[in-house]
Amino acid sequence: MHIIARRAAKSIDSPVLSSLCTSRLTGSRRLCTMANHSPEQVFNKPKVELHVHLDGAIRVQTILEVAKRRGISLPANTVKEMTPLIIVREPATLSKFLGKFAEYMHVVAGDREAIKRIAFEFVEDKAKEGVIYVEVRYSPHLLANTQVDPIQWNQEEGDLSPDEVVRLVNEGLREGERAFDIKARSILCCMRHMPSWSMNVVELCKKYRDEGVVAIDLAGDESLNCEANSEHRQAYEEAERCGIHRTVHAGEVGPPTVVKEAVEVLKAERVGHGYRTLEDQVLYRNLLAQDMHFEVCPISSKLTGACDSDFTKHPVITFRKDKANYSLNTDDPLIFNSSLHDDYSIAHQFMGFTEEEFKRLNIKSAESCFLPEEEKRKLLDKLYDAYGMTQSTAF
Ligand SMILES: O=c1[nH]cnc2c1ncn2[C@@H]1O[C@H](CO)[C@@H](O)[C@H]1O
């Protein structure tokens, strides 16, 4: 099998793989040993990532440096001491996981330099993982300290608006693209518990659609609000009216009705996670027939408690068997202490993914990305080329 490229890689000693594998809740020992000691990297080829949160993908070192510069005291001063305070090691709940953002968001929120920096460094980190196209998402309101009600993370009112946050992230991503030769676009998140922000989110999507913002998302705790509030619905209606692309976190921990609503009411073109779709076979078959894209995040789904902690029972195995349209993504690599290589390794080692399937899912990801058609075509050509395929031999 040619799937494994022999190369020294970060994933070799990946803390997440060893912690996931030594967990009593995970699969077999043989696979664990392989994950811990294998000097090999799964699928060392260009990749596309569609579901990753900017504020869940910050470097711990950056958090420490920004805190120091701003005179913000943290409970730890080194990466080694700070990391355990931020990460989730064992399967928890989505609500508990979301609480982890409070450990560090106050450090970067409201700070222009930090926001631009995290966007730039994000692109560098993705380039190192072999990602050639990424769509990164965040809530501008969670990083602002004015023109947002309520101001988050106990910040004092300042002068950084959600609008300026978007401009700063755009700049950081653009500089990252130039420096690391990959393409990065962004998705702006509405938050389930903050419907009053949503119209502003869609307005920002419209304003910055020519500067790298490609879509709107609805994130946050689906377990608390199963039905989208009318303000979210209005924002999505406006997005559709203006041709802004749409994705929605749905069926991660919420029931299949959330997925149905996302697709039928919010007119989502992709589903964030979507695991619980499988509980409604009629809905699932319909979505398969529509070639709906599922943004799957394996490690995340275990640590948020969204899926069974045994990876050999993961819904993406069914997606693969059914030749569904899905991507593999990290979601929040900071909090899961993971990398995209780790997610691919899990898919390979516990779910039997082959090189053929990795190629197929990356091509489906590119087809489902929110780039304009011509740019999408170029991205697809790059992948076909890197995978030694012509379009006629495509899946
Ligand atoms: O897996 C997830 N499910 C739902 N919401 C999430 C997940 N990961 C992050 N966020 C939420 O999205 C916000 C904007 O990036 C994050 O601040 C977090 O609250």
The ligand as an SDF file (V2000), in Angstrom:
LIG
                    3D

 19 21  0  0  0  0  0  0  0  0999 V2000
  -17.5370   22.0950   17.4510 O   0  0  0  0  0  0  0  0  0  0  0  0
  -18.1100   23.1710   17.6540 C   0  0  0  0  0  0  0  0  0  0  0  0
  -19.4650   23.2170   17.7030 N   0  0  0  0  0  0  0  0  0  0  0  0
  -20.1480   24.3680   17.9220 C   0  0  0  0  0  0  0  0  0  0  0  0
  -19.5430   25.5430   18.1200 N   0  0  0  0  0  0  0  0  0  0  0  0
  -18.1940   25.5590   18.0840 C   0  0  0  0  0  0  0  0  0  0  0  0
  -17.4290   24.4070   17.8550 C   0  0  0  0  0  0  0  0  0  0  0  0
  -16.1290   24.7530   17.8810 N   0  0  0  0  0  0  0  0  0  0  0  0
  -16.0840   26.0790   18.1340 C   0  0  0  0  0  0  0  0  0  0  0  0
  -17.3250   26.5670   18.2620 N   0  0  0  0  0  0  0  0  0  0  0  0
  -17.7330   27.9500   18.5750 C   0  0  0  0  0  0  0  0  0  0  0  0
  -17.5780   28.7620   17.4370 O   0  0  0  0  0  0  0  0  0  0  0  0
  -17.0560   30.0090   17.8440 C   0  0  0  0  0  0  0  0  0  0  0  0
  -16.5290   30.7890   16.6820 C   0  0  0  0  0  0  0  0  0  0  0  0
  -15.3910   30.2240   16.1450 O   0  0  0  0  0  0  0  0  0  0  0  0
  -16.0860   29.6150   18.9130 C   0  0  0  0  0  0  0  0  0  0  0  0
  -15.7550   30.7150   19.7310 O   0  0  0  0  0  0  0  0  0  0  0  0
  -16.8800   28.5740   19.6680 C   0  0  0  0  0  0  0  0  0  0  0  0
  -17.7670   29.1950   20.6010 O   0  0  0  0  0  0  0  0  0  0  0  0
  1  2  2  0
  2  3  1  0
  2  7  1  0
  3  4  1  0
  4  5  2  0
  5  6  1  0
  6  7  2  0
  6 10  1  0
  7  8  1  0
  8  9  2  0
  9 10  1  0
 10 11  1  0
 11 12  1  0
 11 18  1  0
 12 13  1  0
 13 14  1  0
 13 16  1  0
 14 15  1  0
 16 17  1  0
 16 18  1  0
 18 19  1  0
M  END
$$$$
